[in-house]
Amino acid sequence: MIDLTSLISRLEKATEGSRELDAEIAVAIFKADRLPDDLGYVKKTVASDQCAPGMYWYISRSGKSLYAAPRFTTSVDAAISLVPDGWHIYEMNQKDPTRKYSRHAAKISPFNGNDKGWAIYKAGLASATAETLAVAVCIAALRVRQAMTEQEKEG
């Protein structure tokens, strides 16, 4: 499992999207499925000398396959797919040096009735700025996913 804190930190420092970050995001959000005929699945990224950037291995007891990660960090549409269920894009701002926006910004918010989500939103964990709009959406969505995971652990 990839540490979301360090992944978010690398995204915040990124000046553009990259296929390496796309693969890390794909692996980080993966949830292992248990099937009756298999022991479960594990994904991991593999060094670039073993596969191309943006690719990751899908490994199970029965074998492994190479997959291409969606272009989360360069496509706003792909980045929006990271927004968890029960949440939606609330606001996106393009970088505009003539106005108050020196970086691209994204904010997501929970749907009404999502009380746990509103706690995350009020804590300021559902917004982000970055050098590209797709990366800003990725950061905001991953922050929310991380906060939701921490909420689940706390009970």
BELCORFEN-V200101 format. One record per residue. N is the residue number from 0. RES is the residue in three letters. NEAR is the number of other C-alpha atoms within 8 Angstrom. Layout:
n;res;near
N;RES;NEAR
N;RES;NEAR
//
This chain:
n;res;near
0;MET;5
1;ILE;7
2;ASP;7
3;LEU;9
4;THR;6
5;SER;7
6;LEU;11
7;ILE;11
8;SER;8
9;ARG;8
10;LEU;11
11;GLU;10
12;LYS;7
13;ALA;9
14;THR;7
15;GLU;9
16;GLY;13
17;SER;9
18;ARG;12
19;GLU;9
20;LEU;11
21;ASP;15
22;ALA;16
23;GLU;11
24;ILE;10
25;ALA;10
26;VAL;13
27;ALA;10
28;ILE;6
29;PHE;7
30;LYS;4
31;ALA;7
32;ASP;6
33;ARG;8
34;LEU;7
35;PRO;5
36;ASP;4
37;ASP;9
38;LEU;9
39;GLY;10
40;TYR;11
41;VAL;8
42;LYS;10
43;LYS;10
44;THR;10
45;VAL;9
46;ALA;6
47;SER;7
48;ASP;5
49;GLN;6
50;CYS;9
51;ALA;7
52;PRO;8
53;GLY;12
54;MET;15
55;TYR;15
56;TRP;12
57;TYR;12
58;ILE;12
59;SER;11
60;ARG;8
61;SER;6
62;GLY;6
63;LYS;8
64;SER;7
65;LEU;8
66;TYR;8
67;ALA;8
68;ALA;12
69;PRO;8
70;ARG;10
71;PHE;16
72;THR;16
73;THR;12
74;SER;9
75;VAL;11
76;ASP;7
77;ALA;11
78;ALA;16
79;ILE;11
80;SER;7
81;LEU;9
82;VAL;12
83;PRO;10
84;ASP;4
85;GLY;7
86;TRP;11
87;HIS;10
88;ILE;11
89;TYR;8
90;GLU;8
91;MET;10
92;ASN;9
93;GLN;9
94;LYS;10
95;ASP;9
96;PRO;7
97;THR;5
98;ARG;6
99;LYS;6
100;TYR;12
101;SER;8
102;ARG;11
103;HIS;15
104;ALA;17
105;ALA;16
106;LYS;13
107;ILE;14
108;SER;12
109;PRO;11
110;PHE;8
111;ASN;5
112;GLY;4
113;ASN;9
114;ASP;7
115;LYS;6
116;GLY;11
117;TRP;10
118;ALA;8
119;ILE;13
120;TYR;11
121;LYS;7
122;ALA;6
123;GLY;7
124;LEU;11
125;ALA;13
126;SER;11
127;ALA;11
128;THR;11
129;ALA;15
130;GLU;12
131;THR;12
132;LEU;15
133;ALA;13
134;VAL;17
135;ALA;15
136;VAL;15
137;CYS;13
138;ILE;13
139;ALA;15
140;ALA;14
141;LEU;12
142;ARG;11
143;VAL;12
144;ARG;9
145;GLN;9
146;ALA;10
147;MET;10
148;THR;8
149;GLU;8
150;GLN;8
151;GLU;7
152;LYS;6
153;GLU;5
154;GLY;4
//
